[in-house]
Amino acid sequence: MGKDADALNEARRQAAVRFYEHCYLSGMSPIGAINWERASVSSDTRPVGMPATEVALIHRRKYRDAVEALKRAGEQFLTVVELVVTTENGIEEIAVPVSGYRDRGKAIAVTMDRLRVALEMLRVHFRMGRLDAMRTTMAPLRHESELRQEGGGEEPASGAMRRPRSLAGM
């Protein structure tokens, strides 16, 4: 594997992490803890199924948008991502039922391929580029003090006064 493949796989992994975070932070994750100290289920004042906070609502929207993007490509992609990423099942556990193949080797290969394609779709959906493509040269901007000093023939301002392009709007 070359650097490009490694960068692409890392971007896909980050897309899976983002998908999981949206699912978990939306309160829709099937993985959770039970609070045995709570008196009863009805002690919660919010209606069942409603997000607890505005942040949970935002994550729920982003999660549902990602789910819809996967559904448009095919239900098999959504199924694999849901089982592997959100419920944390292993490929070997889900390969035979998900792929439909009885041969374990073929089932794992098909499931891995579906997962790879689904993560690529998520990477595109979340607009996550490959890591090597995201690296840019960080040319320093000329600070106002440098521009003022140019006219007087003084030395340019120290490096502390320069800001990289990514921070120019701050």
Order of alpha helices (4+ residues) and beta strands (2+ residues): alpha-alpha-alpha-alpha-alpha-alpha-alpha
